[in-house]
Amino acid sequence: MPEQLAYLDHAATTPLRPEARAAMLSWLGERFGNPSGAHRVARTARQAVDEARDAVAEAVACQPGDVVFTSGGTEADNLAVRGVHAARPGQVLCSAIEHDAVLGPVASVGGDTVPVDERGVIDLDALAGALAPGVTLVSVMAANNEVGTVQPLPEVAEVVRHLAPAAALHTDAVQAAPWLDLPGLVAGADLVSLSSHKLGGPQGVGALVVRRGTPLRAQALGGGQERELRSGTHNVAGIAGFAAALRATLATRDETAARVRGMRDRLARGLVAAVPGTVVTGAGGGPGRLPGCLHLCLPRVESEALLYLLDEAGVCASAASACASGAQQASHVLAAMGVPAERSRGALRLSLGWTTTEADVDHALATIPAAVARLQAAAA
Amino acid sequence: MKVLVAMSGGVDSSVAAARLVAAENDVVGVTMKLWGGESDTGCCSVSDVDDARRVAQQLGIDHHVWNFGDDFESRVVGPYVEAHRHGATPNPCIECNRHLKFDRLLRRALAVGFDAVATGHHARIVERPDGTRRLARGADAAKDQSYVLYVLGQAELARTLLPVGAMTKDEVRAEAGALGLRTADKPDSQDVCFITSTAGRGGFLGRRLDLHAGRVVDGDGRQVGSVAAVELVTVGQRRGLGLPGGGSPRYAVDVDVAAAIVRVGPESELQRDTVVLERMVWADGPVEGRVGAQCAAHGAARPAAVTPTSARPGLGDAGPASAVVRFDRPGRRVAPGQSVVLYQGDEVVGGGIAGG
């Protein structure tokens, strides 16, 4: 075991916030209950879910009745894409850098992707060109999970309203939620996907916000929970933990974002200075990047070998998305941004979060340049 | 010693890992993700990765998955398909060993600080009095895999461990059982990992190549049968040529993919007493004289004499890049693309690929 551990993979998942743990514990012990029941045990569970619903609604600035709890971001994305398409068949568009949880469902209904520019920002002209009256759903993420670029959602919403007024707009806000002012960002979106474990809540719970009037057909049928949009007994402990994490995130968000941004910038400066030829992905211009995200392409190294050495030294990072087996896969995001394959071989994502400390940054700065130099020497 | 063990999720590499741990090495397991497509026999499906990981957990060692899918496609699958386009039938497992396990993986292992890579192959590495090493047959003659490992040169042999090579398969399974490893009773993988038993070679190649119907002709050029895909015909093949029944058996003796013609003839026309080998790899320098020549993954070596021919130097190992093998007794012609491995006793001295 390495002596020091720097967890820099918050975009994959985050440590559980103590507030979330506290909110869950009673539901993992003395309290229990099926919120759909008609007795006092059920009613306490129902109250916990209702209060959590209020917390999500407040975070997004929607009505509590718009919140549909799901098993996480992936289910929320699937419900949004497949549910809208089932209710109102038509053409579906999404950006080329969506998470697989959107790309997969969009492909399954025969949808198309809209290109992004070299910074990883959706090409609004291309979007306008692709929009037509037959488009029923557009899905554009609020911020990208690999390179952290924030998308110009208000502009996207305006283009969609103008050129395809009947289309619903969905946004996967899973990565944006811990960092950005959601009500402003997603005001124009009809559907918003959220995930608990990216902001200090438990895994296995998330939500889809469905604004009133949005056509949506349930994909999981059964007991009719969640306004008949998502059947299945509620994950009461998870939902309570999600809400507590969300409240804790919002209470400290600006302060955390500023602190983490400072550490992220120090990490970026240090690595760029120490490893000649390093390219920071998605830097410059556009609405900006998430404060916690640092994506780099390091020269003359292979991501997997680098991740191995970092893991050995106690730096937890990632490259692109990992498949079910745990293997790293070529990044569709970098490909869409036009990053040359040779450069993307050395991709490294360092994602900071609410628990990140200056000591973590120091450890990463002490470890990464040495590991890169070692691999470069071996390849020479 | 710090050892990276390549864990396929099968019983052999599971026991290889267990033995290395028992011998107090610093062991890490890795599963190579090679093939992303359909597979039902192979070594890199998610369930095989699961098995490898679970065994690693049981042994208390770290486990990683490394994706070499790009090189597997460009170095193994692509050339396999191309070879068929030209009527050759290569052994992709040998190319995988040459380019993936003992090149990409070994190089990366050394780069990140390992002293050696271990696999679960049934073969042994023996050290000779002069300090050179040779690959030798595994203790279990029926499971010997030295044939598919002939591409290892001195540099690779010095950095490779084969912990189960001195064991029989029964012993490997018994040890896995005694240790309670979940892979103890897992069936052996037999076939090419990227070809499913349902679609077969034809189904796989049909998605990658335009397959062409071919005429089957006799020695006088008369059409006697037909095949749906001339690219799938292997020299020496007897069935599936659309020949009328009765008469003495006839075999594909020559395949001309460009002209879409398969020539058939009697067994005697397949008999050859020599084969020219290309892309020769020598274990420790060229050998001239008496050898045993094995022409398939499973089968006996045939007595022969080898003569290195200095044709194309500079293909990796120093020394002639081709050789002529003259068998003591003529035998069935080696299909183009197949590897022929040369032995002295149980030791591999070299090998190469049969030319057209």
Interface residues (C-beta under 8 A of the other chain):
Chain A: E302 E304 A305 Y308 L309 E312 C323 A324 S325 G326 A327 Q328 Q329 A330 R374 L375 A378 A379
Chain B: T31 K33 C44 V46 V49 R53 H64 V65 W66 N67 G69 D70 R107 R108 L110 A111 V112 G113
